[in-house]
Amino acid sequence: MAVIMGTAGHIDHGKTSLVRALTGIDCDRLEEEKRRGITIELGFAYFTLPDGERMGVVDVPGHERFVRNMVAGATGIDFVLLVIAADEGVMPQTREHLEICSLLGIRQGLVALTKIDMVEPDLLELAKEDVATFLKGTFLENAPIYPVSSVTGEGLEELRQAIYARNREMAPKRREDLFRLPVDRVFTLKGHGTVVTGTLISGRAKPGDDVELLPSRRPSRIRSIQTHGMDVQEATPGHRTSINLAGLDVEDIRRGDVVARPGTLFPSPRWVISLTCLSSSPRALRHRAEIHFHHGAKEVPARLYFYDRDKLAPGETALAEVRFSPENGEETLMAGVFGDRCVIRAFSPLRTVAGGSVLIPLDSAPRRRDIGPDMQARLLAMPDAIDQAGEEERLVTQLELAGSHGATQAALSVLTNLDNRRLEKLVQSLSGKGRIACYDKEGRAWIASSALNRLSETALARAAEFHKREPLKPGMAKGVLIPAQLPPKLAHFMLEKLIRSGALVAEGDLVRLADHRVSLASDQSLLREKLLKAHQNSPMTPPNLKDVLEELGVTPKEAAPVLKLLQQEGLLIKVSEGLWYDADAIEELKKRTRMWFETHDDLTPGDFKEVTGGLTRKYLIPLLEYFDRERFTMRVGDKRQLRGRAS
């Protein structure tokens, strides 16, 4: 795996001169840089290693005004060469650069004590002691210090061999499957078009691959790829990479944009991060503080919102939500992955004050009020838990936080920063243990079992409430149980699970609790019997409903649920408004009508009077119209024909 070395240090301590002396490459590519003698933009060089491979070098600016460029350059490097001039010693940007490297998760490096030709031997020894003292308590505490001179060449070969050795010893872990190239430079190359450069954080790509530019989601295609000035057929992680993009103009691309494969990253206006305030910070970070937020090659204004405090004191670590401030009236979106490092700089005075790890880089993250102390502790522990148990906990925690919507496997790839092969094994393992469930196999969408259980409990509670409110209804429509915002496939999965478990029973289009039975109050039960008896006593000429209710002293509103129950039970049939028939009487009339049609083709109202045994028009016409509605008969002019026999 390729290794990237970055320089760090105060302005005019000889970083660029040292890189030129070591590699033979001048990193000051801008005319202004050469005129002023300082590095403004990032510079890039490479070592040709003994085995013929090339190791990338990022030369970062040291001037305080260009710290944002330093952060962009330090992102993606594996070890740092801290440059300190022997004649000046440790300076303000030396400290800030070292702090930034620490915040970005860099844990290895070397120290070059430059300009030794400018000091006497005894002062050189004193300078080495001062540097060693300064490095105590930092990740470079035990790093070797190499005195060198870019002018005389003294010490250069020893430093060069140390760099080669560090390259051989390191084995940086980078994902091979998630292509991400943060853009730190964009330009037009005559005859080629738009070219972007950056350090390829992870993944691979080839000419002809489809990509998109984030956060704008502009589509593009890779025309060609270069690494360290050489055309290559595949971009591999850990290399300084230039990509010629089709269909994009320089004006379409901003520094800090990310080139990725379509649909693999999800730009968001807010992130949840683990934030550490530097011990050297002059003051605490306040809740709702405005800050400069650095991630990859991008710097944006933002606000900090703490979960459990009003301020973050120097040396403390806490959970925070970062909301990116709109720019030019447009929402600011950032594309990141779990575990990415970020740096916070204060507005006034402008200096580095904090940094941390990205925990939830998606807008689906719960709001602050929804993450309690226990979940905060779990989130803060995730970056350090890198064994299998830690990876499983990370995945389950992210799904629990995703709540009632769950997450697709593509989103989980970002939320866990696990390569797809490893992620697939984990979801299958956790599914087998019953901790997560796949509710959409085609869309590869998952939900935490705890979240699914909460949804199920809510659905059952809604069902119980419905039955209590509507005791005479045998069941409810499925939509009654499901929150409107729930994904349809998740809703179907949850209901099917409840039905299979026996908690719910499906009857046609309705569902009910397994133990639900239609129940009447004692007065309703008595009314049911009286209504049924009134219609059974005179089955062919039932009384008018209004008359029955007046005789019983019951209002239509009071009778409505009982009548509906009798109808659902199939005991009474509503023929027309106010006219109800006993169900057995209707079946008898249908039977007689069928017998008529055995010897006749048509049925007139007069014929139907004969069929019914002399019923008056008060009953005949409503019954005929009812048979038509029920598609038992069909009206043709003034006559009826039996359905299925009509020509």
Disulfide bonds with the S-S distance in Angstrom:
none
